[in-house]
């Protein structure tokens, strides 16, 4: 028996590692998108509130 792993064993390990990396990348992307949407929503609310206050003469 060889002390080096076979190509099939290496490919199986690399595919599992790639799958794990892909899931982490998707999770981080969704988290970043959520933060961007939240900040855009807060900025839009602030602009609308500022416009409303100015139209009342305040």
C-alpha positions in Angstrom: 0.0 0.0 0.0 1.3 3.4 -1.0 1.8 6.1 1.7 0.6 8.8 -0.8 -3.2 9.3 -1.2 -4.7 8.3 -4.5 -6.1 10.9 -6.9 -9.7 9.9 -6.1 -9.1 10.6 -2.4 -7.5 13.9 -3.1 -10.4 14.9 -5.5 -13.0 13.9 -2.9 -11.3 16.0 -0.2 -10.8 19.0 -2.5 -14.5 18.9 -3.6 -15.6 18.9 0.0 -13.3 21.8 0.8 -14.5 23.7 -2.2 -18.1 23.1 -1.2 -17.4 24.4 2.3 -15.7 27.5 0.9 -18.6 28.1 -1.5 -21.1 27.9 1.4 -19.1 30.3 3.5 -18.8 32.7 0.5 -22.6 32.6 0.0 -23.2 33.2 3.7 -20.9 36.2 3.8 -22.4 37.6 0.6 -25.9 37.4 2.0 -24.8 39.0 5.2 -23.1 41.9 3.3 -26.1 42.4 1.1 -28.3 42.5 4.2 -26.1 45.3 5.7 -26.1 47.3 2.4 -29.9 47.1 2.1 -30.4 48.1 5.7 -28.1 51.1 5.4 -29.8 52.2 2.1 -33.2 51.9 3.8 -32.0 54.0 6.8 -30.5 56.6 4.5 -33.7 56.8 2.5 -35.8 57.3 5.6 -33.5 60.0 6.8 -33.7 61.8 3.4 -37.5 61.6 3.4 -37.7 62.8 7.0 -35.4 65.7 6.1 -37.5 66.6 3.1 -40.7 66.5 5.2 -39.2 68.8 7.8 -38.1 71.3 5.2 -41.5 71.4 3.5 -43.1 72.4 6.9 -40.7 75.3 7.2 -38.7 73.9 10.1 
